[in-house]
């Protein structure tokens, strides 16, 4: 693949545009740190202006990702309130995330 190539892949039900050397933050994956992950759900592949569109996936194409580490996302606060009943509730949530490095795009 050349410098002008990229792919659109699907990980954990979400679509991401990736290029070689890019660091990507996705939902938590159950892989070990520094492990390799082969993603075969390639929906679109662009290599130097040549476009391959999958139906729904591009046959034979895959993207190799290296797991860089686990992290936690930004805290989201949810507040519940009901009028005239003194009901107030405050809840927080932090999503677990995985940081990955795109090593190769293969067609």
Residue, then its C-alpha position, 0 to 999 in steps of 0.5 A: x500500500x502507498x502513502x495515499x491509501x486508506x481503508x474503512x473497517x468495522x470494529x465492535x459495530x463501529x466504522x473507522x477510516x484508517x491509514x498505515x501508521x495511524x493510532x486509533x482508539x476503539x471500544x475495549x478489546x479482549x486482546x493482550x498488549x503488543x498483540x496483533x489483531x487481524x480485521x477482515x471486515x474491510x468495507x472500502x479500500x482506496x489505494x492511490x485513487x483506485x477504489x474497491x467497494x465491498x458488498x458488504x466486505x472487500x474479498x481478501x482484504x484485511x487490516x493488521x492492528x497492533x494493540x498499544x494498550x488499554x485506557x479509560x475514556x472521559x467521564x460522562x455524568x448523568x443526573x436524574x431529577x423528579x420535580x416536587x418529590x426531592x428525588x435527585x440522583x447523580x451517576x458517572x460512567x467511564x468507557x473502557x477503550x483500547x488504543x491500536x496502531x494500524x500496521x498494514x493494509x492488505x488487499 
